[in-house]
């Protein structure tokens, strides 16, 4: 079963992403959430999700630190990480990619683009 982890310290963003991606649950995709970087890292270690939508600015560990830990320290190269953040400067984008993010998307995000990216990463065909 494919797994997606949604990580954001803002409850309304987590809910919006969950609602955006819930159509994939009908195709056997499991959704999980975390509201801080440390919980996200613990969840990634335990569950090894296929795809992570990861905010940057969070308590306990920021998204750059989580991404770097997953990709570099743990060597989980097959966990696809989408940095999803309000930090849209080129410097931040570069920092995200250097930390190991597979792609960097900025908020506000297009829900259709999020679903499209999830389908692509998980190898799901269009419904």
C-alpha positions in Angstrom: 0.0 0.0 0.0 1.3 3.4 -1.0 1.7 5.9 1.9 1.8 9.7 1.9 2.9 11.8 4.9 1.7 15.4 5.2 3.9 17.5 7.5 2.8 21.0 8.4 2.5 22.8 11.7 -0.5 24.8 10.5 -3.7 22.7 11.1 -5.6 24.3 8.2 -2.8 23.5 5.7 -2.7 19.8 6.9 -6.5 19.6 6.5 -6.4 21.2 3.1 -3.8 18.8 1.9 -5.6 15.8 3.4 -8.8 16.9 1.6 -6.9 17.5 -1.6 -5.4 14.0 -1.5 -8.2 12.0 0.0 -9.5 10.9 -3.4 -6.3 8.8 -3.6 -7.5 6.8 -0.6 -10.0 5.1 -2.9 -7.0 3.8 -4.8 -5.4 2.3 -1.7 -3.2 5.2 -0.7 -2.8 5.7 3.1 -2.6 9.3 4.4 -0.8 10.2 7.6 0.1 13.6 9.1 2.6 15.1 11.5 2.6 18.7 12.9 6.4 19.1 13.6 9.7 18.1 12.2 10.7 15.6 14.9 7.4 13.7 14.7 7.7 13.7 10.9 11.2 12.2 11.1 10.1 9.6 13.6 7.1 8.7 11.3 9.4 8.5 8.2 11.8 6.2 10.1 8.9 3.9 11.2 6.6 4.0 8.3 8.9 4.7 5.3 6.2 6.6 3.3 6.5 6.7 -0.5 5.8 10.5 -0.6 6.2 13.3 1.9 4.7 16.8 1.6 7.0 18.7 3.9 6.7 22.2 5.2 9.9 24.2 5.9 9.1 26.4 8.9 8.1 24.1 11.8 8.8 23.6 15.5 11.3 21.0 16.9 13.0 20.5 13.5 12.6 22.5 10.3 11.8 20.9 6.9 15.4 21.4 5.7 16.7 19.4 8.7 14.1 16.7 8.3 14.8 16.4 4.6 18.6 16.2 5.1 18.2 13.6 7.9 16.0 11.4 5.7 18.1 11.6 2.5 21.6 11.9 3.9 21.7 10.5 7.4 19.2 7.7 7.0 19.9 7.2 3.3 16.2 6.8 2.4 16.7 7.9 -1.2 13.4 6.2 -2.2 11.3 8.5 0.0 10.1 11.2 -2.4 10.1 14.6 -0.6 8.1 17.6 -1.9 9.1 20.7 0.1 5.9 22.7 0.3 6.5 26.1 1.7 5.7 29.8 1.7 9.5 30.4 1.4 9.7 31.0 -2.4 13.0 32.8 -2.7 15.6 31.2 -5.0 17.9 30.9 -2.0 15.3 28.8 -0.1 14.6 26.7 -3.2 18.3 26.0 -3.6 18.7 25.1 0.1 15.7 22.7 -0.2 17.2 20.9 -3.2 20.6 20.8 -1.5 19.0 19.2 1.6 17.8 16.4 -0.8 14.2 17.5 -1.7 13.0 16.0 -4.9 10.9 19.0 -5.8 10.2 22.4 -4.2 6.6 23.8 -4.4 5.5 27.1 -3.0 2.3 28.0 -1.1 -0.3 28.9 -2.0 -0.3 25.6 -3.9 -2.6 24.4 -6.7 -4.6 21.4 -5.4 -4.7 19.8 -8.9 -0.9 20.1 -9.1 -0.5 18.4 -5.7 -2.8 15.5 -6.8 -1.0 15.3 -10.2 2.4 15.1 -8.5 1.2 12.5 -6.0 -0.2 10.3 -8.8 3.0 10.7 -10.8 5.3 9.7 -7.9 3.1 6.8 -6.8 2.6 5.5 -10.3 -1.2 5.9 -10.2 -3.1 6.4 -13.4 -5.6 9.2 -13.9 -9.0 8.3 -12.5 
